[in-house]
Structures are given as C-alpha cells and as structure tokens.
Amino acid sequence: PDPWPRGVPPIAPMGSFGQAEVDTPNAKRSRGVAQPVFKLLAPPSLAAAIAGQGAATESATGVAVEVTDKGDFYPGTGSQVVTLRSLLPSSGMLDAIRHVLTQLPECGECAADDGDGHKITAVLPSKSVSAVIGEAGSNVQALQRSTGARVRVERSSLGSGPGGDRTVDVCGAAPAIEAALGRVLECVQEFVDHPWFPAWAQRTNQERVSSAPASFGSSGKIGANGFGSFNMSGAGAGMGMGAGMGMGMGMGMGMSPGGSRPGMGSSMGMGGLGSMGSSGGMGAFGGASGTAGAEGRTSQRGRITMPCVFKLLTPKALTGAIIGIGATNIAAMEKVSGARLSLSEKEDFFPGTQCQTLTLQARSEEPLQSACTQVIRRLEECVRNGKTDDCAGDGEGELQIRAILPVQARDALVGDGGALIMTLRDRTGVRISVDENCVGTGSGADTIVQAVGSSEGLDAALSQMVRVVQTFGKSPWFTEWASRSGSNRRGGGGGGCGGGGGAS
C-alpha cells in the first residue's frame, strides 16, 4: 500500500523525532518567541498539488501553505518555493510536512536520482545546515543511519551570514524521508528566536537573486555581433566589453554606485567574454547585458561550456520580448533560471524560417526547464500585446513554440510507431508535430518539433523534450550540434531524415 495515500492524512506522529514541536527542547525554547517556518522546493506539478491541498492542510494542522507564483523559481532550479508558516507557535508543523509528502508519489520529477525512492529538497538557513551536518559530518551521518534516508547538503549558499539560504536534498522511502525531515525541522526551529530569522523566513526569490555572489552571474550575452558582459556587482559597478573579430561591440554596466572596472575580451569568429565587474556578495542586480549595436542585435556563437543544451526558435516578436529594453529581460531570465541564454544574430535565421535560434545551456536539466518556463511567459506577453504571428495557436488561449532537436532525440521523443509522442500529447493536452525534413546529416542533424497548446501544457511538453535531448549529451555528435549556428546549417544542406512522424 502507498505509505502516503493521496488526500489529507489524519494527524499522526512523525517518526522518531517527537510527536509535535512541543515535545522537543528546541520547540520549548522558541515557544512564544516566533512562529515556526519551514521551506521546501517543489517542481511545478508538485507545487500545484500542494497549493490545491493548502486549505485542507491549514484546517487540519493550523499551518498556512504559501507557494510562489508559477515561474517564480528558487534561483538555479525549476522549482517553486513552498513555505509552511504556523499560525500559532503550537501548530502542527510536522503534520503539515506530512500533508505535503502525500503528494510526492504522484510527482514524476520527484523520483530519486538513483531511482530508489523519492526526493524532496528543503531550504534552510546556513546556521541550521551547520547543525544538520555537525562536527566533521557526525550529525548527518547519524541521521542517515537512524532514518535510512540519503541526505545531501548543498555546499554553496545564497546570501551571507547565518541566515543565508542553503538546500538539503532528502531521498529514500516514505518513512525515511518523513523521519529525516523531522530532524531537519528541529534544526530550523532551534534558531527561530535569533535576530536574523524573521528576514530569512520572509525572503523572496528576487531577494535571493540579488544576494548572489558575482560568480553566480552568467557571462555576457548581448552585443552587436560580439558579447556584452553580465555581472552582479556589490561594492562598485562592473563594466565588461566583448568584441567579435572585425565585428561590433557589446557593453554591460553594473548598477551599484562606485567606481567601474573595464575589461576586454576577444576570440576568433565570436565575441569574447567580457571580464567580471568588481564584486561584493550582497550587491544588487547589476550588469545588464550590452545593448544592440548597428551591425546586429545579438550573437549566438558563444562557447558552449556547459553539458546540457536545448534550443528554441524565436520569431521576431518573441525575440524582442526575450531581450527586453536594454537587454534587461534576458539578464533577468538568466538569473532566475540559472541557465545561460544566447540568441543568433539578427538576420541569422534558421533555414526556411524567419526565426532566430535561442540556445540555452546549463549544468543540469532543471535550469533549462526553468528557462523554457521563462520563455513561455514571454510568449504569453507577446500574445497579450497582440503580437500573435508565430506566437499564438488557432484556438482561444493557445500558444505555439518550436524547438530544434537533433534527429536522434526526435526519434526518441516519437517512439516506436509514434507511441511515446502520442502519450506526451495525451498527458499535456498539447498538439505536437514533427518535421520529417532535417538540416544536416547524421544523428545530430537539426529537425523542428512544434508544440501548440496552453502555457501549462507547453511547459510540460518542453520539459520532456529537454530530458530527451540531454540523454544524448555524451554522444560524439552532441557538441557539434550544440555549437551549430545558422551559417553552419546553411553549409550542410537539407533533406529527408527518415523516421520521425508526428501527432497532430
């Protein structure tokens, strides 16, 4: 039987770490001082399920459930933040956590990476993480032995000091996760009466982005055939310049007050990456990417330096919405998603279209999926503003988007006889069609997959496409496919690829 039956479970003890907060020394210490708060990360499907049960959870446990808006993700992930906030110090926080866990088995994205059980991620203050770990890791080792859960602590934090954010992954079977989270909760509540705790409890994702160190930013993106720079500056402004050989120039400038620090970079055939501006861990969002120059708006031939890559086609209206005034939109999208975004040059269209290529790269799948969600939000913006060409579907409220997949990934997406793509269509409600022609030859030839449907459906469909493409990340042809530009494609010709097929 499912250890976490769906729906609201009865209030029950939570493993081996006490039956309620009032049974623990830490809870007794914080009673009457501040109300308990606990935070989790949830992929969109889990976040929606948790929000749907929020009223029932509050009624049964006295704990309010708050979920960030769709697309408002914890930096560097594709997950929303779920905050559990006790309405009274004696409320049943442990029971509220158990209510959340009832939704975990229905979330396909919540499977443990090794396939053994489920995974959930908690967001803790840095000080609480130190308590979880213990001296030389003694506490976390004991926690794993006593509960059977696998616990992984993120080394870096967002923000400085004891109230900075760090994530803790807990994996395993249902009882193991439940028991381990009970102990993790105790480590959070131990510091509920400390002066930094209220600010941590109220922190938004935008504040987390602003508190990220300079190294969290991506390198320059926008320039006239070159690259501008992108930085998060603190003590002073940062300026970077990138120049493509014999081509235009991009520029970015940090917005914090103080002096500037210029830098130059160049590279054969592509814009060089501008140097990072002066940094300070708590600086505000600085360093918008360089604006367009006379010879072109963007450059796509940035080096592919990350293992995960995904590509989309962007018609004129969507391209403009992604860039934004002064390239502020694309910079914000990078910061929220944790992915790096680059666009092909203004007239460098994918063959047979009037669309530029948007290349997303990241160190894992989640930032790519988060970036796709950000693109869909820009697509919605285009349609709301009446810019519907190649952005809207035929039906009311429908959107359309096209992805560029290597032909081998396309065939994997389709499946034998179209079985897999039909399942994806049924699950998402999206009409998906696959172009039987391709540009180039071999397994890494380019082919277009079009998706038409609701924003939620497109989000789910693109997430699956991202997963499928990344399964070929170690194939010998993948690096060349990831780096390919429009000019490279024109040299390769086109024609039929074989296989494929569509679901419409």
C-alpha atoms as one frame of an Amber mdcrd trajectory, in Angstrom:
protein
   0.000   0.000   0.000   1.098   3.569  -0.674   2.702   4.900   2.540   1.479
   8.385   1.595  -2.145   7.944   0.436  -3.420  10.895  -1.556  -5.623  13.441
   0.127  -5.303  14.879   3.589  -3.992  12.286   6.030  -5.029  12.062   9.641
  -2.835  13.837  12.138  -0.295  11.307  13.325   3.165  11.115  14.968   6.140
  11.918  12.746   8.729   9.183  13.018  11.355   9.025  15.748  11.841  12.747
  16.338   8.863  13.557  18.541   5.136  13.749  18.059   4.879  17.527  17.972
   7.073  20.574  18.293   6.167  20.997  21.964   7.813  17.638  22.715  11.284
  18.865  21.686  13.674  21.088  23.655  14.119  23.443  20.717  10.395  23.924
  20.314  10.041  24.685  24.015  12.770  27.265  23.684  11.076  29.063  20.784
   7.511  28.886  22.085   6.026  32.364  22.405   9.050  33.948  20.685   8.356
  33.428  16.980   6.126  31.284  14.827   7.723  28.250  13.159   8.526  28.364
   9.434   9.729  25.584   7.131  10.525  25.748   3.422  10.606  23.169   0.653
  11.248  23.245  -3.094   8.627  21.776  -5.425   8.660  21.225  -9.201   5.618
  22.846 -10.872   3.442  19.719 -10.821   4.096  19.130  -7.118   3.682  22.829
  -6.322   0.245  22.833  -7.969  -0.821  19.757  -5.996   0.402  21.254  -2.713
  -1.398  24.533  -3.403  -4.582  22.617  -4.197  -4.468  20.962  -0.773  -3.430
  24.169   1.022  -6.782  24.994   2.586  -7.244  21.439   3.844  -3.715  21.402
   5.275  -4.300  24.674   7.126  -7.636  23.475   8.500  -6.196  20.211   9.774
  -2.855  21.425  11.142  -3.069  25.169  11.777  -0.220  25.743   9.335  -0.618
  28.073   6.344   0.753  26.914   2.992   2.319  29.531   0.702   3.569  28.680
  -2.809   5.456  31.125  -5.032   3.836  32.045  -8.343   4.242  29.876 -11.399
   7.648  30.589 -12.923   8.922  32.222  -9.708  11.616  29.649  -9.086  14.337
  29.294  -6.497  17.494  30.528  -8.305  19.246  27.902 -10.378  16.316  25.467
 -10.276  12.982  24.858 -11.937  11.204  24.571  -8.582   8.832  26.868  -6.734
   9.250  27.602  -3.029   6.683  26.144  -0.623   6.615  27.929   2.748   4.842
  26.352   5.702   4.038  29.020   8.278   2.464  28.139  11.640  -0.429  30.366
  12.577   0.289  29.653  16.256   3.526  28.524  17.936   1.851  25.275  18.942
   0.577  24.446  15.435   1.348  21.050  13.929   4.257  21.813  11.587   5.319
  18.173  11.443   1.823  17.169  10.412   1.795  19.871   7.733   5.033  18.454
   6.315   3.418  15.039   6.212   0.467  16.510   4.306   2.888  17.840   1.714
   4.607  14.473   1.436   1.331  12.765   0.482   1.662  14.404  -2.951   5.218
  13.167  -3.581   4.434   9.759  -5.162   2.340  11.477  -7.871   5.233  13.729
  -8.936   7.346  12.138 -11.665  10.034  14.793 -11.157  10.361  13.815  -7.501
  11.916  10.406  -8.089  15.339   9.994  -6.513  18.203  10.367  -8.981  19.255
   6.756  -8.435  15.674   5.530  -8.863  15.467   4.337  -5.255  12.500   6.093
  -3.656  11.616   9.785  -3.806  13.444  13.077  -3.319  12.434  16.325  -1.650
  14.538  19.444  -1.115  14.356  21.676   1.956  15.633  25.269   2.115  17.402
  26.002   5.394  19.290  28.900   6.941  23.043  28.326   6.750  23.201  28.148
  10.521  20.658  25.321  10.551  22.622  23.427   7.899  25.657  23.531  10.176
  23.511  21.915  12.878  22.344  19.231  10.434  25.919  18.414   9.431  27.562
  18.509  12.864  31.275  18.357  13.623  33.105  16.550  10.796  29.729  15.403
   9.451  28.871  13.397  12.551  25.252  14.569  12.785  24.313  13.957   9.173
  25.937  10.534   9.241  23.965   9.621  12.354  20.794  10.958  10.737  21.281
   8.749   7.693  21.964   5.681   9.812  18.967   6.204  12.089  16.415   7.019
   9.374  17.680   5.170   6.305  17.363   8.380   4.274  20.089   9.704   1.998
  20.880  13.333   2.808  22.898  15.664   0.563  23.762  19.219   1.583  24.476
  21.948  -0.969  27.881  23.454  -0.259  27.204  26.978  -1.511  24.640  29.402
  -0.124  22.567  32.293  -1.447  23.253  35.194   0.848  25.837  35.565   3.568
  25.806  35.056   7.298  23.746  32.635   9.389  20.542  33.491   7.509  21.803
  32.677   4.027  19.853  30.013   2.114  21.203  26.503   1.576  19.378  23.484
   0.228  19.273  19.972   1.644  18.134  17.027  -0.503  16.482  14.124   1.320
  15.995  10.889  -0.635  14.628   7.467   0.154  11.470   5.592   1.064   8.472
   7.406   2.541   9.117   6.654   6.249  12.809   7.536   5.876  12.108  10.948
   4.317   9.444  11.672   6.919  11.769  10.883   9.825  14.724  12.789   8.358
  12.644  15.911   7.737  11.519  15.777  11.344  15.131  16.209  12.453  15.809
  18.857   9.785  12.808  20.801  11.075  14.263  20.731  14.585  17.487  22.249
  13.250  15.495  25.117  11.731  13.390  25.732  14.820  16.470  25.820  17.034
  17.200  29.301  15.694  13.685  30.713  15.437  14.356  33.343  18.093  17.586
  34.634  16.552  17.546  38.185  15.128  18.245  37.117  11.525  15.444  34.512
  11.423  12.475  36.797  10.503  14.333  38.125   7.441  15.148  34.565   6.358
  11.529  33.489   6.869  10.228  36.285   4.598  12.905  36.168   1.860  11.705
  36.157  -1.754  13.384  34.637  -4.794  14.148  38.110  -6.137  15.982  38.895
  -2.905  17.879  35.627  -3.228  18.953  36.574  -6.757  20.119  39.994  -5.564
  22.188  38.447  -2.772  24.028  36.034  -5.064  27.816  36.497  -5.420  29.392
  37.751  -8.624  30.269  34.241  -9.771  26.564  33.361  -9.836  26.012  35.512
 -12.926  26.490  34.305 -16.472  28.932  35.805 -18.919  27.938  38.407 -21.487
  25.144  37.822 -23.898  24.022  40.780 -25.935  26.176  42.811 -28.325  26.391
  43.763 -31.939  27.931  40.561 -33.250  30.006  40.400 -30.081  29.173  39.808
 -26.428  28.362  42.208 -23.666  29.179  41.427 -20.076  26.934  40.322 -17.254
  27.790  40.733 -13.626  26.369  41.076 -10.181  28.245  43.894  -8.526  28.375
  44.889  -4.919  30.882  47.441  -3.702  31.221  49.023  -7.121  29.884  48.914
 -10.658  31.292  46.439 -13.127  31.820  47.011 -16.818  32.801  44.487 -19.436
  33.268  44.645 -23.187  33.280  41.876 -25.727  34.299  42.297 -29.333  33.896
  39.857 -32.165  36.853  39.991 -34.534  36.143  42.735 -37.030  32.574  42.908
 -35.758  30.567  45.127 -33.409  30.850  45.584 -29.698  28.664  44.848 -26.675
  28.736  46.523 -23.319  27.290  45.878 -19.870  27.432  48.035 -16.783  26.680
  47.209 -13.139  24.165  49.486 -11.480  25.613  49.722  -7.977  27.267  53.032
  -7.070  31.028  53.324  -7.068  33.896  53.085  -9.474  33.986  50.945 -12.579
  36.425  48.363 -13.746  36.586  47.844 -17.523  37.762  44.736 -19.266  38.193
  43.489 -22.807  37.955  40.090 -24.439  38.025  38.773 -27.985  38.081  35.490
 -29.839  38.321  34.321 -33.438  34.915  34.194 -35.043  32.966  35.092 -31.927
  32.663  37.759 -29.295  34.970  37.353 -26.358  33.565  37.154 -22.880  33.801
  40.453 -21.019  35.568  40.439 -17.683  33.618  40.282 -14.483  32.987  43.554
 -12.659  34.113  44.204  -9.123  32.166  42.042  -6.772  30.571  42.146  -3.371
  28.455  39.260  -2.158  25.441  41.395  -1.284  25.384  43.646  -4.347  22.169
  44.493  -6.153  21.258  43.125  -9.564  23.825  44.816 -11.807  25.364  44.320
 -15.196  22.607  44.262 -17.739  23.912  42.827 -20.976  25.179  45.164 -23.659
  22.591  46.660 -25.965  22.387  46.176 -29.685  24.853  47.913 -31.980  24.474
  48.993 -35.574  25.538  45.752 -37.205  23.297  43.326 -35.346  21.308  42.776
 -32.175  22.719  39.564 -30.792  25.396  36.946 -31.163  24.884  33.245 -30.709
  28.383  31.870 -31.278  29.303  31.928 -27.605  31.275  28.932 -26.487  29.221
  26.014 -25.237  30.824  25.471 -21.849  28.070  23.553 -20.056  26.985  19.944
 -20.611  23.232  20.474 -21.016  21.916  22.330 -24.083  18.467  22.990 -25.562
  17.369  25.150 -28.499  14.214  27.019 -29.444  13.148  29.069 -32.454  12.103
  32.637 -31.707  10.032  34.730 -34.149  10.641  38.487 -34.209   8.115  39.416
 -31.512   9.332  36.734 -29.103  12.973  37.666 -29.720  12.225  41.245 -28.723
  10.320  40.150 -25.627  13.189  37.901 -24.542  15.801  40.637 -24.950  13.778
  43.487 -23.437  14.751  47.143 -23.232  18.472  47.367 -22.661  18.608  43.560
 -22.543  17.099  43.600 -19.060  14.699  40.712 -19.751  17.297  38.218 -20.914
  19.535  39.106 -17.987  16.676  38.573 -15.532  15.732  35.271 -17.203  19.282
  34.021 -16.761  19.361  34.990 -13.116  16.038  33.406 -12.262  16.643  30.171
 -14.175  20.375  29.673 -13.671  20.748  28.892 -17.393  22.775  30.851 -19.931
  20.787  32.210 -22.896  22.167  33.340 -26.261  20.445  34.381 -29.492  21.680
  34.103 -33.048  22.393  37.340 -34.893  19.536  39.490 -36.088  19.420  38.159
 -39.673  20.814  34.724 -38.871  17.599  32.742 -39.291  17.112  29.008 -39.074
  16.838  27.774 -42.700  13.327  28.052 -44.120  12.094  30.312 -41.296  12.210
  33.933 -40.185  13.210  32.855 -36.676  16.414  33.285 -34.727  17.814  30.464
 -32.626  17.732  30.728 -28.837  20.348  28.454 -27.264  20.012  27.524 -23.599
  22.872  25.918 -21.720  23.254  24.869 -18.095  24.939  22.346 -15.859  21.796
  20.265 -15.357  18.309  19.797 -16.792  16.418  21.858 -14.204  17.803  25.286
 -15.203  16.991  24.513 -18.844  13.416  23.641 -17.884  13.205  26.808 -15.810
  14.472  28.870 -18.752  11.826  27.281 -21.004   9.180  28.367 -18.495  10.555
  31.902 -18.657  10.349  31.814 -22.466   6.709  30.700 -22.292   5.960  33.657
 -20.031   7.448  35.970 -22.685   5.344  34.171 -25.286   2.222  34.894 -23.244
   3.313  38.531 -23.033   3.556  38.713 -26.837   0.045  37.350 -27.304  -1.413
  39.663 -24.657   0.125  42.595 -26.529  -1.442  41.485 -29.829   1.803  40.186
 -31.341   0.398  36.840 -32.369   2.384  35.976 -35.532   4.064  32.599 -34.909
   3.288  33.023 -31.181  -0.410  32.117 -30.877  -2.182  28.895 -31.801  -5.520
  28.686 -33.618  -7.603  28.029 -30.504  -8.527  30.524 -27.812  -5.721  30.958
 -25.303  -3.378  28.718 -27.270   0.324  29.409 -27.703   2.783  27.844 -30.115
   6.508  27.279 -29.915   9.093  25.369 -31.929  12.143  23.522 -30.628  15.214
  22.378 -32.553  16.073  18.779 -31.746  18.841  16.531 -33.075  17.236  13.878
 -35.241  18.194  11.070 -32.849  16.461  12.897 -29.989  13.449  13.488 -32.237
  13.153   9.773 -32.925  13.425   9.013 -29.194  10.694  11.564 -28.483   8.406
   9.966 -31.072   8.979   6.345 -30.041   8.063   3.205 -31.956   5.084   3.904
 -34.175   4.622   7.313 -32.531   3.634   5.713 -29.209   5.672   7.996 -26.934
   4.734  11.252 -28.589   1.067  10.266 -28.508   1.379   9.617 -24.777   3.022
  13.012 -24.312   0.228  14.670 -26.271  -2.434  12.959 -24.149  -0.688  13.827
 -20.897  -0.120  17.517 -21.694  -3.059  18.294 -23.993  -0.575  19.773 -26.472
  -0.687  19.204 -30.232   2.828  18.130 -31.189   4.024  17.824 -34.776   7.423
  16.732 -36.010   9.026  17.912 -39.253  10.161  14.917 -41.278  12.794  17.017
 -43.029  16.051  17.957 -41.384  19.020  20.222 -41.916  22.336  18.408 -41.996
  23.154  14.723 -41.915  23.602  12.022 -39.314  22.265  11.667 -35.807  22.962
  15.306 -34.969  21.076  16.804 -37.912  18.585  19.522 -36.942  14.852  18.933
 -37.031  11.941  21.068 -35.805   9.292  19.980 -33.315   6.272  22.272 -32.955
   4.024  22.356 -29.892   0.658  24.143 -29.699  -1.461  24.371 -26.560  -1.894
  26.060 -23.191   1.035  27.578 -21.335   0.867  24.769 -18.751   0.827  22.139
 -21.466   3.756  23.705 -23.313   5.713  23.869 -20.081   5.254  20.128 -19.511
   5.961  19.241 -23.152   9.164  21.285 -23.308  10.331  19.789 -20.008  10.056
  16.329 -21.562  11.883  17.449 -24.701  14.685  18.843 -22.547  15.011  15.470
 -20.794  15.084  13.556 -24.061  17.742  15.784 -25.640  20.007  15.532 -22.584
  20.053  11.735 -22.763  22.326  12.155 -25.804  24.665  14.633 -24.105  27.634
  12.241 -24.222  27.099  11.189 -27.844  30.052  12.027 -30.129  27.933  14.349
 -32.303  26.310  16.319 -29.433  28.994  19.009 -29.004  28.918  19.889 -32.684
  25.106  20.027 -32.655  25.101  22.214 -29.543  27.530  24.731 -31.104  25.947
  24.869 -34.559  24.906  28.266 -35.871  22.697  29.315 -38.785  25.684  29.766
 -41.070  26.900  26.253 -40.244  23.464  24.864 -41.130  23.364  26.564 -44.496
  26.575  24.802 -45.388  25.083  21.423 -44.572  22.050  21.436 -46.822  18.751
  19.775 -46.011  16.559  16.891 -46.999  14.676  13.998 -45.517  15.893  12.446
 -42.312  13.796   9.344 -42.289  11.937   8.113 -39.215  10.031  10.653 -37.167
   6.401  11.283 -37.777   4.006  13.442 -35.870   1.000  13.668 -33.664  -1.393
  16.450 -34.545
